[in-house]
Amino acid sequence: MNGYSSFAGYYDALQKDVPYGAIAARIRQLGLEYSSENEVVVELGCGTGRLCRELEKFGLDVIGVDISADMLEEAEEQRTPDSDITYICQDMSELDLWGAADMIVCVLDGMNHLPNEEAFRRTVERASMFTCDGGLFIFDVNTEYKHREVLGDNCFVYELDGLFCAWRNNCRADGRVDIALDFFAEKEDGSYTRESEYISEILLPRDLIEETAEEYDFEQIGVYDGLTNDPPCDTTQRELYVFRRKPRGL
């Protein structure tokens, strides 16, 4: 995964329409429905902490993990005085906590941002290690349809207040999408600064996901079309997976 140093300062502006409240509510609902314990939740790839803050509103003890120190610096700057969120700078494929969590989550295609399938397997292994018996592992992934048909080799332009972003994609034969981002931020004198970021998203097939989860002692609860209760279809862009940690020693 990349450091997202340039991206960190513009991330929230580009994600302003993401329904973090609805995502948190869906995670909370799944936790209440499928897990007996719902106190400690860990978010992998937490970025600037917006979902962490929404989850904390439910009275949960929240730990945010991200590989980017710049993203976590933004998260700390947005911390409210009454917040007890713990932020940890770690590669999620090397997750190392001081105890087990009731729930580990990773949304907004954080898993796709891992460098390769082996890193995905290590992430599932570490999640299994730090999820309590009966606890949940919830994450989403971009689908092959989204990678090939929506992202593809397309270009996108975002014009925001004081910010212009050019987004260029290159979809490889194996479904990996390489993304080049150019940010043009307006200065007080009307001139612009330019910063660039290069990131990549791997394709994670369902059979790989389900086989890896089974290998590391997770049972599948369900897979959904985004935040809905519907099963994925041919044009689903993001699949949400819900797994439960099997009891140890059985």
N, C-alpha and C positions, 0 to 999 in steps of 0.2 A: 504494500500500500504506500501511497505517496504521503508527503508531509502536509499537503494542502495549505502551505504557508500563505500564498496569495489568495486562495479561495476563501480562507477563514474570514477575512474582512468583508467579503461580499456575500457570504453564504446566506445569511438571514434575509437579505434583500431579494435574492433569487428564490428563496423558499417562502416568501411572504404569504402565498396562497395555500400552503400545505396545512391540512386540518389537524394540527397536533392535538387539539382537544378531543376530536373524534377518535384519533388513534389511541390516545390514553384511555378513553372510555371503553373502547373495544378490548384493549389489553386487560383492563380492570374487570370487565364482564367475563372474559375467558378465565381469568384467575379465580373469580368467585364460583364459576360453574364447574371447573375441572380440578381445582386444587384446594386442599383443606387449610393450607397456610398461605397467607397473603400479607406479609409484613415487609420483607426485604426483596427489592427488585433491582437487578443490574441491567443497565442498558449498554450494549456494546456498540461502538461507533456513535457515541452520543453527540458528537459535533459541538455546537454552541449551547447545548443543554436545554433546548426548548421542550423536548418531550420529557426530560427529567423533571422540569419544573411543573409540567402538567400532571405527571404521575404523583408528584409530591402532594398535590392538592387533595389526593384521596387519602392522605394520612400515611402513605407508604414511606419506608426508609429507602432512599434511592442512592444508588452508586452509578456514576457515569464513567464509562471507560472509552478512551479515544487515543489513537496513535499520534494525533497532532497536538503538540503543545500550543500551537497558535489557536486552534479551535477551543481548547480548554481555557486559554487566556480570555477569549471572548465570553465563554460560559461564566467564568469567575467575575468578569466585569458586569454581567447581567444578574448576578446573584442578589437576591433581596436580603435585608437584614435578618429576617426570621427563617431563612432557608438553612437546612442541615444537609443538603446534598453533598456527597463526597465525590470528588472528581479524581480519576487516576489516569495517568498517561502510560498506556500500555498498548502493545500489539495484541489484538483480541485472540490471535492464534497462539499467544503465549500467556493467556489469562492466568493471573496468580492472585487470588484473594486470601483473606485471613479466615474465611469460613464459608459455609454453604449459603446460597440464596434460595428463596422460595420461588423465584422466577428470574429467568434471564431472557432478555429480549434484544432483538436487532432488527430495526425496520428501515424503510426508505432505501432498500437495496444495498445496505451495508455489506452483506455477504458477497454481493457481486463485485465489490471493490477489493476483495482479497486478491492476491497476485496469481493464485493458481488453485487447482483442486486439492492439492496436498495441504495448503494452508486452510482450506475449508474443512478438511478432515481433522486437522489439529484443533481448529476452533470448536468443532462439535465435541471432540475428546475433552478439551478443557472445560467446556460448558457442562459436560456430564460429570466431571470431577467436582465442579462447584455448584451443582444444583442438588438440593436436598431430595431425599426419597419422596416421590409423589409431586415434586415441584415441576414447573413448566418451563419449557424452552420454546419461545415463540419468535419466529423470524419470517421475513418476507424476501422474495427474490424477484428480479425482473425475469420475464418469460422469454423464450426464444422468439415468440411473435414480436414482442417489444423490441428486442435487440435487432432483429432483421427487418421488420416492417416499419417501426416507429422511429427508432434511433437510426438504424441503417447507416447510409453514407450521407445523411441529411445535415443541413446547417440550420441553426436557429439564431435569432437575434432578439435580445431583450433590451428594451429602452426603459430605464427607470429614472427616477429623479436624481440627476447628477451622476448617473452610471449607465454605460453602454457595454453590453456583453455580446461578443460573437462566439458562438458555440458550434464547433465543427466535429463531425463524427466520421470514423472510418470503421466499418464492420468487416472483420476478417472472416475467412472461410469457416473457422471453428466457432463463430458466433461471438467472439470477444469484440468489444467495441472500444476503440481508442478515441479519446475525447480531448480536443484542444480548446482551451478557453482563453480568450483575450478580453481583459477588463480595461475599460477606458473610464477613469474617474475624473470628474470635473474639479478643478482647483478654484480657489477664490478669485483668481484673476481671469477665469474663463478658459484657460488652457487645460489640457488633459494629461494625466499620467497613464501609462500603459503597463499592465502586469499580465503575465501569462502563466497558465497552469496546465499540466498535462496529466490526465488520469486515465484509467482503463477499467472496464467492467468485464469480468469473465461470465461465461454462460454456465449455469449450474442445472443440469438435467434432473428431472424428478427422480429417476432411478438412482442416481448418485446420492441425492439428498436422503431418500428413504433407506437405502442400504447402509449409508454411513450412520444415520440415526440409530438404526437397529444394532449395528456393530457396537455402538457405545451406549447401549442399554436405555434407549428411549423408545417408548411405544407411541405410535402415532394416534393422535386424537382426531385430527382432521386437516384438510387443506382447502382453502377458500379463495374465492375471487376477491382479492383485496380485502376491504373491511366488511364485506357482506357475509351472509351465511350461505351464499350460493357456492356450488362447486365451480372450479375453473372451467372456462370454455375456450374455444379456439382463438378468440380475440382478447383473452385476459392478458393484461399487461403486467400485473403484479400478483403473485401467489403468496398467500399467508399460510405458513405451516405452524401447527400446534402439536408439540410433543410433550409427553410426561415421563419423568425419570422413573425407571423401574426400581423397586426396592433392592438395596444392595444385599449380597449374601444369599440370594435365592437361586 
